[in-house]
C-alpha cells in the first residue's frame, strides 16, 4: 500500500524507520545514510492521494506502532518480527 502511495523503491521501503515518516507533511524522507536509495541521494516522497482509505490505514499503522507497541523513531516502520518485549507483552494479554 505504501508503495502505491509513494512509488518508492522496495529496497528503500524495507529500510524505513518511523523517523522517516513526517505525518504532518504526509512525507517519507529517504535519507541515503539510513535507507537504500537510488544513486545514494536523498529522496522525499509525498503520499499521493490515490485512495483515502490507503492513507488512513497507513496512518493508523504508524499510530499503532507508536501508541500501542511503544515504538520510537529508530524502530522499523515495517518490522520483520516484533522485539521480544513486545512479543511477551502481546502473549500475556488476555483475550
MMTF fields as JSON, N, C-alpha, C and O atoms, coordinates in Angstrom:
{
  "mmtfVersion": "1.0.0",
  "mmtfProducer": "UNKNOWN",
  "numBonds": 379,
  "numAtoms": 380,
  "numGroups": 95,
  "numChains": 1,
  "numModels": 1,
  "chainsPerModel": [1],
  "groupsPerChain": [95],
  "chainIdList": ["A"],
  "bondAtomList": [4, 2, 8, 6, 12, 10, 16, 14, 20, 18, 24, 22, 28, 26, 32, 30, 36, 34, 40, 38, 44, 42, 48, 46, 52, 50, 56, 54, 60, 58, 64, 62, 68, 66, 72, 70, 76, 74, 80, 78, 84, 82, 88, 86, 92, 90, 96, 94, 100, 98, 104, 102, 108, 106, 112, 110, 116, 114, 120, 118, 124, 122, 128, 126, 132, 130, 136, 134, 140, 138, 144, 142, 148, 146, 152, 150, 156, 154, 160, 158, 164, 162, 168, 166, 172, 170, 176, 174, 180, 178, 184, 182, 188, 186, 192, 190, 196, 194, 200, 198, 204, 202, 208, 206, 212, 210, 216, 214, 220, 218, 224, 222, 228, 226, 232, 230, 236, 234, 240, 238, 244, 242, 248, 246, 252, 250, 256, 254, 260, 258, 264, 262, 268, 266, 272, 270, 276, 274, 280, 278, 284, 282, 288, 286, 292, 290, 296, 294, 300, 298, 304, 302, 308, 306, 312, 310, 316, 314, 320, 318, 324, 322, 328, 326, 332, 330, 336, 334, 340, 338, 344, 342, 348, 346, 352, 350, 356, 354, 360, 358, 364, 362, 368, 366, 372, 370, 376, 374],
  "bondOrderList": [1, 1, 1, 1, 1, 1, 1, 1, 1, 1, 1, 1, 1, 1, 1, 1, 1, 1, 1, 1, 1, 1, 1, 1, 1, 1, 1, 1, 1, 1, 1, 1, 1, 1, 1, 1, 1, 1, 1, 1, 1, 1, 1, 1, 1, 1, 1, 1, 1, 1, 1, 1, 1, 1, 1, 1, 1, 1, 1, 1, 1, 1, 1, 1, 1, 1, 1, 1, 1, 1, 1, 1, 1, 1, 1, 1, 1, 1, 1, 1, 1, 1, 1, 1, 1, 1, 1, 1, 1, 1, 1, 1, 1, 1],
  "groupList": [{"groupName": "UNK", "atomNameList": ["N", "CA", "C", "O"], "elementList": ["N", "C", "C", "O"], "formalChargeList": [0, 0, 0, 0], "bondAtomList": [1, 0, 2, 1, 3, 2], "bondOrderList": [1, 1, 2], "singleLetterCode": "X", "chemCompType": "L-PEPTIDE LINKING"}],
  "groupTypeList": [0, 0, 0, 0, 0, 0, 0, 0, 0, 0, 0, 0, 0, 0, 0, 0, 0, 0, 0, 0, 0, 0, 0, 0, 0, 0, 0, 0, 0, 0, 0, 0, 0, 0, 0, 0, 0, 0, 0, 0, 0, 0, 0, 0, 0, 0, 0, 0, 0, 0, 0, 0, 0, 0, 0, 0, 0, 0, 0, 0, 0, 0, 0, 0, 0, 0, 0, 0, 0, 0, 0, 0, 0, 0, 0, 0, 0, 0, 0, 0, 0, 0, 0, 0, 0, 0, 0, 0, 0, 0, 0, 0, 0, 0, 0],
  "groupIdList": [1, 2, 3, 4, 5, 6, 7, 8, 9, 10, 11, 12, 13, 14, 15, 16, 17, 18, 19, 20, 21, 22, 23, 24, 25, 26, 27, 28, 29, 30, 31, 32, 33, 34, 35, 36, 37, 38, 39, 40, 41, 42, 43, 44, 45, 46, 47, 48, 49, 50, 51, 52, 53, 54, 55, 56, 57, 58, 59, 60, 61, 62, 63, 64, 65, 66, 67, 68, 69, 70, 71, 72, 73, 74, 75, 76, 77, 78, 79, 80, 81, 82, 83, 84, 85, 86, 87, 88, 89, 90, 91, 92, 93, 94, 95],
  "secStructList": [7, 2, 2, 2, 2, 2, 7, 7, 7, 2, 2, 2, 2, 6, 6, 7, 5, 4, 4, 4, 3, 3, 6, 6, 6, 6, 3, 3, 3, 3, 7, 6, 6, 6, 1, 7, 7, 4, 4, 4, 7, 7, 3, 3, 3, 3, 7, 7, 7, 1, 7, 2, 2, 2, 2, 2, 2, 2, 2, 2, 2, 2, 2, 0, 0, 0, 0, 0, 1, 7, 7, 7, 6, 6, 1, 5, 1, 1, 7, 1, 1, 7, 7, 2, 2, 2, 2, 2, 2, 2, 2, 2, 1, 7, 7],
  "xCoordList": [0.815, 0.0, 0.869, 0.585, 1.924, 2.803, 3.538, 3.818, 3.846, 4.461, 3.532, 3.983, 2.242, 1.28, 1.129, 0.96, 1.189, 1.002, 2.217, 2.083, 3.403, 4.622, 5.469, 6.259, 5.328, 6.148, 7.627, 8.491, 7.924, 9.328, 9.776, 8.947, 11.053, 11.632, 11.489, 11.533, 11.319, 11.139, 12.376, 12.252, 13.559, 14.775, 14.778, 15.281, 14.221, 14.12, 13.024, 13.174, 11.947, 10.814, 11.213, 10.81, 11.997, 12.334, 13.275, 13.384, 13.944, 14.853, 14.262, 14.939, 13.011, 12.407, 12.197, 11.869, 12.392, 12.127, 11.029, 10.704, 10.468, 9.389, 9.807, 8.998, 11.051, 11.512, 11.519, 11.586, 11.451, 11.459, 10.092, 9.968, 9.073, 7.736, 7.378, 7.357, 7.099, 6.641, 5.137, 4.668, 4.39, 2.934, 2.313, 1.357, 2.847, 2.297, 2.307, 1.367, 3.388, 3.518, 3.167, 3.254, 2.77, 2.488, 3.671, 3.524, 4.846, 6.097, 6.968, 7.134, 7.519, 8.535, 9.875, 10.082, 10.783, 12.11, 13.094, 13.314, 13.676, 14.619, 16.036, 16.571, 16.625, 17.988, 18.947, 18.896, 19.816, 20.688, 21.684, 22.265, 21.885, 22.766, 22.074, 22.726, 20.745, 19.98, 19.087, 18.673, 18.788, 17.866, 18.568, 19.31, 18.328, 18.923, 18.197, 17.101, 18.827, 18.203, 18.957, 20.123, 18.27, 18.88, 19.946, 19.68, 21.127, 22.27, 22.717, 23.452, 22.285, 22.717, 22.313, 23.03, 21.172, 20.715, 19.472, 18.681, 19.315, 18.118, 16.924, 16.964, 15.873, 14.645, 13.479, 13.344, 12.646, 11.438, 10.249, 10.146, 9.354, 8.178, 6.926, 6.717, 6.109, 4.842, 3.841, 3.898, 2.914, 1.855, 0.929, 0.352, 0.798, -0.031, -1.492, -1.799, -2.394, -3.803, -4.516, -5.502, -4.0, -4.544, -5.874, -6.832, -5.905, -7.079, -7.06, -6.091, -8.12, -8.171, -8.059, -7.476, -8.605, -8.531, -7.096, -6.681, -6.341, -4.941, -4.177, -3.464, -4.332, -3.619, -4.066, -3.233, -5.365, -5.875, -5.322, -4.961, -5.256, -4.715, -3.24, -2.795, -2.493, -1.073, -0.889, -0.06, -1.643, -1.547, -1.929, -1.285, -2.961, -3.356, -2.236, -2.004, -1.539, -0.427, 0.684, 1.206, 1.031, 2.078, 1.669, 2.476, 0.451, -0.038, -0.069, 0.253, -0.452, -0.447, 0.963, 1.16, 1.934, 3.319, 3.757, 4.364, 3.457, 3.899, 3.114, 3.711, 1.808, 0.973, 0.737, 0.795, 0.477, 0.176, 1.431, 1.53, 2.379, 3.581, 4.771, 5.845, 4.572, 5.614, 6.881, 7.981, 6.744, 7.89, 8.351, 7.551, 9.632, 10.212, 10.822, 10.822, 11.339, 11.816, 12.78, 12.705, 13.677, 14.678, 14.153, 14.882, 12.911, 12.326, 11.844, 11.508, 11.812, 11.411, 9.936, 9.088, 9.658, 8.283, 7.534, 6.332, 8.241, 7.661, 8.567, 9.408, 8.398, 9.289, 9.103, 7.989, 10.219, 10.159, 9.48, 8.604, 9.905, 9.313, 9.23, 9.835, 8.489, 8.384, 9.476, 9.851, 9.99, 11.01, 10.487, 9.28, 11.364, 10.931, 10.03, 9.082, 10.303, 9.468, 8.044, 7.093, 7.888, 6.558, 5.873, 4.689, 6.606, 6.041, 5.577, 4.504, 6.372, 5.99, 4.729, 3.817, 4.681, 3.529, 2.283, 1.217, 2.398, 1.243, 0.741, -0.467, 1.656, 1.255, 0.639, -0.094, 0.925, 0.371, -0.927, -1.532, -1.361, -2.598, -3.784, -3.841, -4.751, -5.923, -6.786, -6.859, -7.443, -8.318, -9.641, -10.502],
  "yCoordList": [-1.175, 0.0, 1.253, 2.203, 1.262, 2.435, 2.589, 3.708, 1.484, 1.56, 2.289, 3.111, 1.987, 2.646, 4.127, 4.958, 4.455, 5.845, 6.728, 7.947, 6.122, 6.927, 6.595, 7.432, 5.406, 4.918, 4.824, 4.929, 4.626, 4.452, 3.044, 2.16, 2.843, 1.556, 0.572, 0.966, -0.704, -1.696, -1.806, -2.085, -1.592, -1.608, -0.516, -0.714, 0.627, 1.722, 1.43, 1.74, 0.846, 0.568, -0.297, -0.024, -1.33, -2.251, -1.629, -2.136, -0.554, 0.081, 1.268, 1.88, 1.595, 2.772, 2.574, 1.482, 3.651, 3.674, 4.688, 5.493, 4.647, 5.581, 7.028, 7.857, 7.337, 8.72, 9.212, 10.418, 8.306, 8.712, 9.178, 9.671, 9.02, 9.469, 10.738, 10.757, 11.787, 13.068, 13.141, 13.494, 12.799, 12.726, 14.087, 14.178, 15.119, 16.464, 16.849, 17.469, 16.471, 16.821, 15.663, 15.805, 14.518, 13.308, 12.998, 12.878, 12.873, 12.776, 11.643, 11.476, 10.871, 9.869, 10.472, 10.836, 10.575, 11.139, 9.98, 9.266, 9.8, 8.709, 9.26, 9.788, 9.129, 9.593, 8.497, 7.392, 8.761, 7.713, 7.142, 6.083, 7.824, 7.278, 6.169, 5.388, 6.1, 5.121, 4.222, 3.155, 4.642, 3.921, 3.697, 4.557, 2.537, 2.218, 3.011, 2.647, 4.094, 4.949, 4.819, 4.424, 5.157, 5.103, 6.193, 7.353, 5.834, 6.728, 7.373, 8.36, 6.831, 7.352, 8.789, 9.528, 9.194, 10.577, 10.604, 9.661, 11.704, 11.885, 12.03, 12.747, 11.326, 11.382, 11.592, 10.872, 12.568, 12.805, 12.352, 12.67, 11.612, 11.098, 11.457, 10.972, 12.303, 12.642, 11.526, 10.844, 11.343, 10.368, 10.892, 11.972, 10.133, 10.51, 10.236, 9.156, 11.173, 10.976, 9.971, 10.297, 8.76, 7.705, 7.189, 6.982, 6.992, 6.408, 6.833, 6.562, 7.495, 7.965, 6.825, 6.997, 5.668, 4.528, 4.044, 3.69, 4.028, 3.607, 4.49, 3.998, 5.794, 6.724, 6.553, 6.571, 6.388, 6.209, 4.936, 4.928, 3.867, 2.602, 2.771, 2.288, 3.449, 3.663, 4.528, 4.205, 5.609, 6.482, 5.696, 5.844, 4.87, 4.033, 3.068, 2.819, 2.523, 1.604, 2.324, 1.797, 3.514, 4.284, 4.59, 4.452, 4.993, 5.286, 4.039, 4.099, 2.909, 1.64, 1.308, 0.938, 1.445, 1.165, 2.079, 1.62, 3.36, 4.33, 4.219, 4.194, 4.154, 4.242, 2.897, 2.804, 1.873, 0.567, -0.251, -0.896, -0.218, -1.032, -0.244, -0.802, 1.066, 1.935, 1.97, 2.084, 1.875, 2.009, 3.459, 4.369, 3.665, 5.002, 5.245, 4.356, 6.451, 6.872, 5.898, 5.717, 5.27, 4.397, 2.989, 2.174, 2.688, 1.374, 1.305, 2.331, 0.1, -0.043, 0.272, -0.014, 0.854, 1.149, -0.136, -0.24, -1.107, -2.41, -3.493, -4.043, -3.804, -4.777, -6.191, -6.615, -6.905, -8.313, -9.128, -9.953, -8.876, -9.503, -8.432, -7.366, -8.726, -7.773, -8.035, -9.187, -6.989, -7.172, -8.098, -8.137, -8.843, -9.799, -9.178, -9.822, -7.946, -7.331, -7.128, -7.288, -6.783, -6.605, -7.964, -8.094, -8.966, -10.311, -10.863, -11.46, -10.672, -11.136, -10.419, -11.047, -9.118, -8.333, -8.775, -8.923, -8.984, -9.399, -10.787, -11.022, -11.713, -13.057, -13.145, -14.091, -12.172, -12.201, -11.422, -11.4, -10.783, -10.022, -10.949, -11.744, -10.87, -11.761, -11.382, -10.217, -12.395, -12.164, -11.578, -11.318],
  "zCoordList": [0.0, 0.0, 0.0, -0.729, 0.81, 0.837, -0.495, -0.925, -1.137, -2.468, -3.437, -4.235, -3.366, -4.253, -3.909, -4.801, -2.625, -2.199, -2.472, -2.578, -2.588, -2.717, -3.934, -4.372, -4.489, -5.593, -5.224, -6.095, -3.927, -3.543, -3.914, -4.131, -3.985, -4.359, -3.195, -2.03, -3.521, -2.467, -1.577, -0.385, -2.133, -1.324, -0.268, 0.838, -0.609, 0.36, 1.378, 2.56, 0.934, 1.801, 2.993, 4.124, 2.744, 3.833, 4.866, 5.983, 4.512, 5.457, 6.206, 7.031, 5.926, 6.559, 8.052, 8.516, 8.783, 10.222, 10.474, 9.602, 11.647, 11.975, 11.78, 11.362, 12.075, 11.95, 10.504, 10.265, 9.547, 8.141, 7.644, 6.523, 8.48, 8.084, 8.841, 10.072, 8.098, 8.657, 8.435, 7.353, 9.481, 9.352, 9.041, 8.271, 9.631, 9.43, 7.949, 7.452, 7.251, 5.833, 4.893, 3.674, 5.462, 4.664, 3.747, 2.531, 4.364, 3.624, 4.148, 5.357, 3.226, 3.547, 3.147, 1.989, 4.113, 3.861, 3.771, 4.749, 2.608, 2.389, 2.471, 1.496, 3.637, 3.877, 3.423, 3.963, 2.456, 1.918, 2.935, 2.696, 4.053, 5.099, 5.874, 6.566, 5.758, 6.534, 5.688, 6.143, 4.465, 3.586, 2.252, 1.778, 1.656, 0.359, -0.733, -1.159, -1.173, -2.194, -3.516, -3.553, -4.582, -5.901, -6.006, -5.691, -6.437, -6.601, -5.294, -5.318, -4.151, -2.853, -2.602, -1.926, -3.138, -2.965, -2.088, -2.076, -1.353, -0.542, -1.479, -2.478, -1.117, -1.897, -0.943, 0.045, -1.234, -0.457, -1.278, -2.463, -0.653, -1.356, -0.566, 0.546, -1.149, -0.527, -0.774, -1.797, 0.177, -0.021, -1.117, -0.99, -2.17, -3.302, -2.949, -2.446, -3.195, -2.817, -3.721, -4.382, -3.735, -4.587, -4.044, -4.789, -2.746, -2.105, -0.639, 0.071, -0.18, 1.208, 2.207, 3.278, 1.875, 2.781, 2.946, 4.05, 1.858, 1.948, 2.923, 3.797, 2.762, 3.638, 5.081, 5.987, 5.315, 6.681, 7.31, 8.486, 6.535, 7.054, 7.417, 8.458, 6.569, 6.847, 8.1, 8.951, 8.221, 9.402, 10.657, 11.695, 10.572, 11.714, 12.095, 13.278, 11.089, 11.346, 12.127, 13.109, 11.682, 12.35, 13.79, 14.71, 13.98, 15.339, 16.204, 17.391, 15.622, 16.351, 16.838, 17.995, 15.946, 16.341, 17.476, 18.444, 17.364, 18.371, 19.679, 20.756, 19.598, 20.797, 21.472, 22.698, 20.704, 21.287, 21.583, 22.626, 20.661, 20.816, 21.347, 21.57, 21.548, 22.11, 21.266, 21.808, 19.959, 19.069, 19.101, 19.319, 18.884, 18.85, 17.473, 16.622, 17.26, 15.94, 15.268, 14.053, 16.013, 15.386, 15.088, 14.522, 15.453, 15.177, 13.726, 13.135, 13.154, 11.754, 11.533, 12.378, 10.402, 10.019, 9.695, 9.942, 9.146, 8.84, 9.418, 8.707, 10.714, 11.358, 10.809, 10.5, 10.697, 10.283, 11.375, 11.114, 12.588, 13.766, 14.842, 14.727, 15.863, 16.95, 17.98, 18.198, 18.614, 19.641, 20.744, 20.98, 21.423, 22.453, 23.515, 23.964, 23.924, 24.96, 24.458, 25.222, 23.206, 22.63, 22.502, 22.813, 22.05, 21.886, 23.236, 23.318, 24.297, 25.626, 26.099, 26.638, 25.899, 26.351, 25.584, 26.181, 24.295, 23.486, 23.883, 23.9, 24.203, 24.555, 25.946, 26.236, 26.81, 28.162, 28.295, 29.367, 27.212, 27.233, 27.105, 26.167, 28.038, 27.931, 26.738, 26.347, 26.165, 25.004, 25.433, 24.592]
}
